[in-house]
Structures are given as structure tokens and as C-alpha cells.
């Protein structure tokens, strides 16, 4: 039945997303710390690179340090995937009906449009989730416990209101600008690869990794600015443009690619794990 297949998709997507996050969270923490300013992290000098950041975090904060901020994305990934998947399917159906109403494959520009609209929808969940995660990850003094993330959210709402400049919606617009083109590209890459090579597990696995890496690479500089802008203490930057200008003036244009290595190292395995888990869980649920 339709309800059953929806439930299957949701459960598979939620489990796959959570496994993907748990498998690669340390690399995400390294990305966020490399993107941040040393002063934002409360350090005199920044990290020299990926290994320095990993070793220093592990030495000073233990394995828990590398998993800081893991709770908020893990707990919301099911909802996020549901929104992403439904928006994509909804947009695809609308585009199909507008074109000719049959079950034909969408053209790749149509796939891009459906993916981009799914990106917009999912940003409303991703933005507050990532904000809490990034604030937890850039705090070198906290212990990395789940209740700390809850306190970050609670204090944000209490001190700045739900829609205040420093409330949980901070960085929402930047997130929409990031997710719209990147999810368009993500779905186009995945679709074109599976159409060319078939849809078996191996192809899904490879296509998922490639699509994830491409999508991240396409918007990476924007992500660096988003991290800095959203996690900065109130009063640091007057606007996103001010954040960009100040950062480039202090560190040169190269700062827009800080943490890129960690992101690429994570995009591949994360998306591969997600697709693989998704296919396996779905098979398990539909066969029983």
C-alpha cells in the first residue's frame, strides 16, 4: 500500500541518515573547526591542517570532542530526509504532469529543478539543526554531552526569540542559497549516473559518493562563510557581506576553501554509507 511504502521510505531514510552521520561526524567537526576563525574558537593561532586539528581535538577533548554536536543532526535526520524525499517526489510529479502527465523519466533540467526545490524545503530543518551543531562543535570548553545541545537551543530561543537575529533561524537564508543549487546538482549527478550504468547496489554506492562530493564542492566557499556568520558572537559581523569582506581581508581568498579536504574525505564515505544502508534496510523491510 502507499502508506506502507511511505513508512518504509521514512524508516530507511532515517536509519541511513543516522548511520551516515555517526560514521563521519569526526570529519565534520574537523571541517567546522578549520572553517572557523581562531578567535571564534578561543585560540591564539588556528590549526595548521586536518591532522593537526584531529590530533589536537583528540588530545584535549578525547573522542567525545570529535563527536561534539552529533545529537542534533542525528535526531532530526529522519525528518530532514522525509522532507527532502517528499519535496523531491512532489516536485517531480508536478513537473511530470505539467509536461505530459505520463510516467516518463524527467529530463535532467527537470531533475535539477525538483532537486533544487527539495533543497529549499529541507533547509528549514537543516538550518537550525546545523546552527546548534556548529555552536557545539566550535566550543572547545564544553564536554560534548547531548544536554549541552539542548541548552544551546533553549538559551538561543530564550535570549533572542525564535526569529531573532541570533535565534535558531540565524543563517537560514544562507542555508537556502547553499542547498538550492547543491541539491539540484546532487540529484542530477545521481540520476545521470544511475541512468547510464543501471541501478544496482554498486552503482548506487558509487553514484551517491560522486553526487555528494560534487554537490559539496560546488558550494563550498558559501558553506565556509555560513559557518563563520552563523556561529560568530553577536556583534562580530554586521552582515554576511561584512563577514566575507573581513575574512578575506584578514586571511586572503584561500580561507574560502578551509576544511575542504575534510569535507571531501567525509562526503564520499558518508553518502556511500547512506545509500548502502538505505538500500539494505529497505530490502529488509519490504521482504518481511
C-alpha beads as a LAMMPS data file, in Angstrom:
LAMMPS data file: protein, C-alpha beads

288 atoms
287 bonds

1 atom types
1 bond types

-500.0 500.0 xlo xhi
-500.0 500.0 ylo yhi
-500.0 500.0 zlo zhi

Masses

1 110.0

Atoms # bond

1 1 1 0.000 0.000 0.000
2 1 1 1.016 3.639 -0.434
3 1 1 1.146 4.296 3.326
4 1 1 3.353 1.246 3.775
5 1 1 5.821 2.340 1.113
6 1 1 5.924 5.831 2.642
7 1 1 6.655 4.344 6.069
8 1 1 9.370 2.143 4.545
9 1 1 10.983 5.155 2.851
10 1 1 10.899 7.151 6.093
11 1 1 12.370 4.437 8.263
12 1 1 15.035 3.511 5.702
13 1 1 15.947 7.169 5.156
14 1 1 16.092 7.941 8.864
15 1 1 18.267 4.956 9.741
16 1 1 20.553 5.515 6.744
17 1 1 20.988 9.198 7.598
18 1 1 21.796 8.483 11.232
19 1 1 24.352 5.799 10.329
20 1 1 25.922 8.193 7.803
21 1 1 26.296 10.916 10.440
22 1 1 27.664 8.608 13.152
23 1 1 30.217 7.160 10.731
24 1 1 31.630 10.533 9.699
25 1 1 30.939 13.048 12.486
26 1 1 34.648 13.437 13.466
27 1 1 35.450 14.692 9.951
28 1 1 32.516 17.107 10.172
29 1 1 33.810 18.531 13.457
30 1 1 37.239 18.973 11.850
31 1 1 35.629 20.767 8.860
32 1 1 33.734 23.202 11.095
33 1 1 36.802 23.939 13.244
34 1 1 39.021 24.511 10.216
35 1 1 36.391 26.858 8.737
36 1 1 36.168 28.911 11.942
37 1 1 38.387 31.803 12.969
38 1 1 40.931 31.054 15.738
39 1 1 39.359 33.815 17.882
40 1 1 35.938 32.245 17.343
41 1 1 37.351 29.033 18.773
42 1 1 39.043 30.913 21.618
43 1 1 42.537 30.040 20.305
44 1 1 45.630 32.194 19.799
45 1 1 46.592 30.578 16.475
46 1 1 44.500 28.340 14.217
47 1 1 45.120 24.722 13.245
48 1 1 47.733 24.032 10.562
49 1 1 45.514 21.476 8.822
50 1 1 43.338 18.396 9.020
51 1 1 45.714 16.168 11.016
52 1 1 46.690 18.946 13.430
53 1 1 43.026 19.672 14.128
54 1 1 42.186 15.970 14.596
55 1 1 45.120 15.257 16.923
56 1 1 44.708 18.444 18.941
57 1 1 40.953 17.857 19.401
58 1 1 41.528 14.244 20.408
59 1 1 44.388 15.154 22.796
60 1 1 42.495 17.937 24.551
61 1 1 38.882 16.731 24.406
62 1 1 39.068 12.984 23.791
63 1 1 36.900 11.036 21.347
64 1 1 33.880 12.936 22.689
65 1 1 35.434 16.141 21.346
66 1 1 35.302 14.761 17.799
67 1 1 31.633 13.839 18.288
68 1 1 30.518 17.210 19.634
69 1 1 27.255 18.384 18.054
70 1 1 26.343 14.889 16.876
71 1 1 22.939 14.711 18.600
72 1 1 21.039 17.459 16.766
73 1 1 21.670 16.185 13.203
74 1 1 21.243 12.520 14.207
75 1 1 17.893 13.182 15.890
76 1 1 16.498 15.302 13.044
77 1 1 17.939 13.457 10.035
78 1 1 14.814 11.285 9.703
79 1 1 12.577 14.341 9.408
80 1 1 15.090 16.100 7.149
81 1 1 15.278 13.113 4.772
82 1 1 11.494 12.787 4.808
83 1 1 11.060 16.442 3.822
84 1 1 13.783 16.169 1.179
85 1 1 12.382 12.971 -0.304
86 1 1 8.733 14.084 -0.302
87 1 1 9.556 17.512 -1.749
88 1 1 11.601 15.853 -4.483
89 1 1 8.827 13.366 -5.327
90 1 1 6.151 16.076 -5.135
91 1 1 8.097 18.415 -7.440
92 1 1 8.859 15.523 -9.823
93 1 1 5.150 14.609 -10.057
94 1 1 4.195 18.248 -10.665
95 1 1 6.793 18.586 -13.423
96 1 1 5.672 15.291 -14.991
97 1 1 2.024 16.365 -15.012
98 1 1 2.871 19.771 -16.413
99 1 1 4.904 18.176 -19.212
100 1 1 2.745 15.286 -20.410
101 1 1 1.222 13.526 -17.428
102 1 1 2.797 10.116 -18.015
103 1 1 5.398 8.149 -16.052
104 1 1 8.285 9.019 -18.351
105 1 1 11.674 9.851 -16.875
106 1 1 12.171 13.524 -16.115
107 1 1 14.698 15.365 -18.254
108 1 1 17.887 16.286 -16.369
109 1 1 16.942 20.002 -16.184
110 1 1 13.646 18.889 -14.610
111 1 1 15.553 16.667 -12.159
112 1 1 17.666 19.716 -11.267
113 1 1 14.531 21.800 -10.657
114 1 1 12.959 19.099 -8.468
115 1 1 16.213 18.677 -6.526
116 1 1 16.591 22.427 -6.033
117 1 1 13.049 22.772 -4.675
118 1 1 13.690 19.849 -2.304
119 1 1 16.803 21.713 -1.147
120 1 1 14.754 24.801 -0.310
121 1 1 12.255 22.762 1.717
122 1 1 14.887 20.798 3.647
123 1 1 16.823 23.982 4.511
124 1 1 14.129 24.904 7.043
125 1 1 15.143 21.871 9.114
126 1 1 18.843 21.860 8.243
127 1 1 19.483 25.494 9.219
128 1 1 18.511 25.395 12.928
129 1 1 19.918 21.869 13.312
130 1 1 23.279 22.879 11.847
131 1 1 23.378 26.059 13.879
132 1 1 23.107 24.116 17.152
133 1 1 25.622 21.548 15.875
134 1 1 28.177 24.166 14.800
135 1 1 27.927 26.100 18.070
136 1 1 28.563 22.853 19.981
137 1 1 31.469 21.950 17.675
138 1 1 33.192 25.327 18.000
139 1 1 33.059 25.259 21.812
140 1 1 36.363 23.758 22.935
141 1 1 35.412 24.004 26.617
142 1 1 32.145 22.018 26.716
143 1 1 32.050 18.277 27.384
144 1 1 30.232 17.137 24.258
145 1 1 27.114 15.831 26.005
146 1 1 23.647 15.746 24.456
147 1 1 22.041 18.040 27.026
148 1 1 24.538 20.779 26.071
149 1 1 22.994 20.911 22.611
150 1 1 19.528 21.186 24.148
151 1 1 20.790 24.095 26.315
152 1 1 22.250 25.858 23.247
153 1 1 18.831 25.739 21.577
154 1 1 16.896 26.681 24.728
155 1 1 19.158 29.663 25.525
156 1 1 19.042 30.857 21.926
157 1 1 15.249 30.920 21.945
158 1 1 15.138 32.455 25.427
159 1 1 17.698 35.216 24.735
160 1 1 16.941 36.070 21.095
161 1 1 13.461 34.741 20.333
162 1 1 12.550 32.165 17.713
163 1 1 13.073 34.519 14.777
164 1 1 15.584 36.923 16.337
165 1 1 18.830 37.826 14.572
166 1 1 20.714 35.370 16.790
167 1 1 17.852 32.918 17.272
168 1 1 17.646 29.394 15.813
169 1 1 16.821 30.731 12.331
170 1 1 20.158 32.526 12.007
171 1 1 21.786 31.524 8.721
172 1 1 18.509 30.264 7.229
173 1 1 18.827 32.380 4.092
174 1 1 22.470 31.365 3.594
175 1 1 21.425 27.731 4.033
176 1 1 18.722 28.120 1.364
177 1 1 21.289 29.660 -1.009
178 1 1 23.598 26.722 -0.295
179 1 1 21.055 23.872 -0.508
180 1 1 19.174 25.028 -3.616
181 1 1 21.953 24.645 -6.217
182 1 1 23.737 21.828 -4.385
183 1 1 20.705 19.521 -4.118
184 1 1 19.849 20.267 -7.747
185 1 1 23.336 19.123 -8.709
186 1 1 23.175 16.213 -6.266
187 1 1 20.044 14.701 -7.812
188 1 1 21.179 15.397 -11.397
189 1 1 24.538 13.687 -10.799
190 1 1 22.922 10.702 -9.131
191 1 1 20.218 10.338 -11.789
192 1 1 22.567 10.685 -14.759
193 1 1 24.988 8.099 -13.330
194 1 1 22.286 5.542 -12.472
195 1 1 20.633 6.074 -15.874
196 1 1 23.923 5.476 -17.630
197 1 1 25.062 2.443 -15.616
198 1 1 21.884 0.868 -14.222
199 1 1 20.618 0.911 -10.640
200 1 1 22.340 -1.973 -8.853
201 1 1 23.867 -1.589 -5.390
202 1 1 27.393 -0.928 -6.640
203 1 1 26.280 1.840 -8.996
204 1 1 24.083 3.430 -6.286
205 1 1 27.066 3.331 -3.951
206 1 1 29.449 4.985 -6.447
207 1 1 26.856 7.462 -7.733
208 1 1 25.948 8.507 -4.174
209 1 1 29.578 9.207 -3.324
210 1 1 30.223 11.160 -6.537
211 1 1 26.984 13.133 -6.237
212 1 1 27.748 14.069 -2.625
213 1 1 31.313 15.162 -3.356
214 1 1 30.226 17.211 -6.390
215 1 1 27.368 18.876 -4.532
216 1 1 29.663 19.912 -1.662
217 1 1 32.439 21.129 -3.958
218 1 1 30.004 23.306 -5.920
219 1 1 29.008 25.474 -2.931
220 1 1 31.954 25.083 -0.557
221 1 1 33.037 28.754 -0.193
222 1 1 29.458 29.684 0.707
223 1 1 29.492 26.998 3.408
224 1 1 32.636 28.471 4.991
225 1 1 31.003 31.897 5.201
226 1 1 27.785 30.325 6.539
227 1 1 29.716 28.644 9.369
228 1 1 31.513 31.868 10.329
229 1 1 28.458 34.079 10.027
230 1 1 26.121 31.833 11.999
231 1 1 28.465 30.853 14.850
232 1 1 30.007 34.306 15.440
233 1 1 29.204 36.029 18.712
234 1 1 26.572 38.810 18.413
235 1 1 28.213 41.997 17.158
236 1 1 31.111 40.320 15.309
237 1 1 29.735 40.875 11.802
238 1 1 27.065 43.317 10.671
239 1 1 26.089 41.246 7.607
240 1 1 27.071 38.187 5.584
241 1 1 28.927 40.500 3.181
242 1 1 30.802 42.077 6.097
243 1 1 31.735 38.568 7.278
244 1 1 33.088 37.723 3.806
245 1 1 34.992 41.031 3.433
246 1 1 36.560 40.817 6.899
247 1 1 37.566 37.177 6.493
248 1 1 39.153 37.690 3.066
249 1 1 40.942 40.867 4.225
250 1 1 42.449 39.038 7.206
251 1 1 43.261 35.678 5.608
252 1 1 43.148 36.046 1.821
253 1 1 40.823 34.271 -0.648
254 1 1 42.250 30.883 0.315
255 1 1 40.156 30.949 3.503
256 1 1 37.095 30.160 1.371
257 1 1 38.463 26.619 0.940
258 1 1 39.480 25.957 4.546
259 1 1 38.437 22.459 5.644
260 1 1 37.743 21.386 2.048
261 1 1 39.934 18.279 2.375
262 1 1 37.994 17.099 5.436
263 1 1 34.714 17.750 3.587
264 1 1 35.737 15.691 0.557
265 1 1 37.085 12.949 2.804
266 1 1 33.671 12.881 4.505
267 1 1 31.322 13.388 1.527
268 1 1 32.350 10.148 -0.129
269 1 1 32.029 7.678 2.714
270 1 1 29.001 9.420 4.196
271 1 1 26.955 9.277 1.023
272 1 1 28.159 5.796 0.218
273 1 1 27.139 4.602 3.717
274 1 1 23.770 6.369 3.413
275 1 1 22.903 4.781 0.070
276 1 1 24.138 1.375 1.097
277 1 1 22.261 1.375 4.425
278 1 1 19.162 2.785 2.744
279 1 1 19.043 0.021 0.106
280 1 1 19.725 -2.711 2.692
281 1 1 17.142 -1.522 5.253
282 1 1 14.543 -1.054 2.512
283 1 1 15.137 -4.578 1.245
284 1 1 14.800 -5.910 4.774
285 1 1 11.518 -4.067 5.371
286 1 1 9.909 -4.928 2.041
287 1 1 10.865 -8.621 2.122
288 1 1 9.403 -9.254 5.592

Bonds

1 1 1 2
2 1 2 3
3 1 3 4
4 1 4 5
5 1 5 6
6 1 6 7
7 1 7 8
8 1 8 9
9 1 9 10
10 1 10 11
11 1 11 12
12 1 12 13
13 1 13 14
14 1 14 15
15 1 15 16
16 1 16 17
17 1 17 18
18 1 18 19
19 1 19 20
20 1 20 21
21 1 21 22
22 1 22 23
23 1 23 24
24 1 24 25
25 1 25 26
26 1 26 27
27 1 27 28
28 1 28 29
29 1 29 30
30 1 30 31
31 1 31 32
32 1 32 33
33 1 33 34
34 1 34 35
35 1 35 36
36 1 36 37
37 1 37 38
38 1 38 39
39 1 39 40
40 1 40 41
41 1 41 42
42 1 42 43
43 1 43 44
44 1 44 45
45 1 45 46
46 1 46 47
47 1 47 48
48 1 48 49
49 1 49 50
50 1 50 51
51 1 51 52
52 1 52 53
53 1 53 54
54 1 54 55
55 1 55 56
56 1 56 57
57 1 57 58
58 1 58 59
59 1 59 60
60 1 60 61
61 1 61 62
62 1 62 63
63 1 63 64
64 1 64 65
65 1 65 66
66 1 66 67
67 1 67 68
68 1 68 69
69 1 69 70
70 1 70 71
71 1 71 72
72 1 72 73
73 1 73 74
74 1 74 75
75 1 75 76
76 1 76 77
77 1 77 78
78 1 78 79
79 1 79 80
80 1 80 81
81 1 81 82
82 1 82 83
83 1 83 84
84 1 84 85
85 1 85 86
86 1 86 87
87 1 87 88
88 1 88 89
89 1 89 90
90 1 90 91
91 1 91 92
92 1 92 93
93 1 93 94
94 1 94 95
95 1 95 96
96 1 96 97
97 1 97 98
98 1 98 99
99 1 99 100
100 1 100 101
101 1 101 102
102 1 102 103
103 1 103 104
104 1 104 105
105 1 105 106
106 1 106 107
107 1 107 108
108 1 108 109
109 1 109 110
110 1 110 111
111 1 111 112
112 1 112 113
113 1 113 114
114 1 114 115
115 1 115 116
116 1 116 117
117 1 117 118
118 1 118 119
119 1 119 120
120 1 120 121
121 1 121 122
122 1 122 123
123 1 123 124
124 1 124 125
125 1 125 126
126 1 126 127
127 1 127 128
128 1 128 129
129 1 129 130
130 1 130 131
131 1 131 132
132 1 132 133
133 1 133 134
134 1 134 135
135 1 135 136
136 1 136 137
137 1 137 138
138 1 138 139
139 1 139 140
140 1 140 141
141 1 141 142
142 1 142 143
143 1 143 144
144 1 144 145
145 1 145 146
146 1 146 147
147 1 147 148
148 1 148 149
149 1 149 150
150 1 150 151
151 1 151 152
152 1 152 153
153 1 153 154
154 1 154 155
155 1 155 156
156 1 156 157
157 1 157 158
158 1 158 159
159 1 159 160
160 1 160 161
161 1 161 162
162 1 162 163
163 1 163 164
164 1 164 165
165 1 165 166
166 1 166 167
167 1 167 168
168 1 168 169
169 1 169 170
170 1 170 171
171 1 171 172
172 1 172 173
173 1 173 174
174 1 174 175
175 1 175 176
176 1 176 177
177 1 177 178
178 1 178 179
179 1 179 180
180 1 180 181
181 1 181 182
182 1 182 183
183 1 183 184
184 1 184 185
185 1 185 186
186 1 186 187
187 1 187 188
188 1 188 189
189 1 189 190
190 1 190 191
191 1 191 192
192 1 192 193
193 1 193 194
194 1 194 195
195 1 195 196
196 1 196 197
197 1 197 198
198 1 198 199
199 1 199 200
200 1 200 201
201 1 201 202
202 1 202 203
203 1 203 204
204 1 204 205
205 1 205 206
206 1 206 207
207 1 207 208
208 1 208 209
209 1 209 210
210 1 210 211
211 1 211 212
212 1 212 213
213 1 213 214
214 1 214 215
215 1 215 216
216 1 216 217
217 1 217 218
218 1 218 219
219 1 219 220
220 1 220 221
221 1 221 222
222 1 222 223
223 1 223 224
224 1 224 225
225 1 225 226
226 1 226 227
227 1 227 228
228 1 228 229
229 1 229 230
230 1 230 231
231 1 231 232
232 1 232 233
233 1 233 234
234 1 234 235
235 1 235 236
236 1 236 237
237 1 237 238
238 1 238 239
239 1 239 240
240 1 240 241
241 1 241 242
242 1 242 243
243 1 243 244
244 1 244 245
245 1 245 246
246 1 246 247
247 1 247 248
248 1 248 249
249 1 249 250
250 1 250 251
251 1 251 252
252 1 252 253
253 1 253 254
254 1 254 255
255 1 255 256
256 1 256 257
257 1 257 258
258 1 258 259
259 1 259 260
260 1 260 261
261 1 261 262
262 1 262 263
263 1 263 264
264 1 264 265
265 1 265 266
266 1 266 267
267 1 267 268
268 1 268 269
269 1 269 270
270 1 270 271
271 1 271 272
272 1 272 273
273 1 273 274
274 1 274 275
275 1 275 276
276 1 276 277
277 1 277 278
278 1 278 279
279 1 279 280
280 1 280 281
281 1 281 282
282 1 282 283
283 1 283 284
284 1 284 285
285 1 285 286
286 1 286 287
287 1 287 288
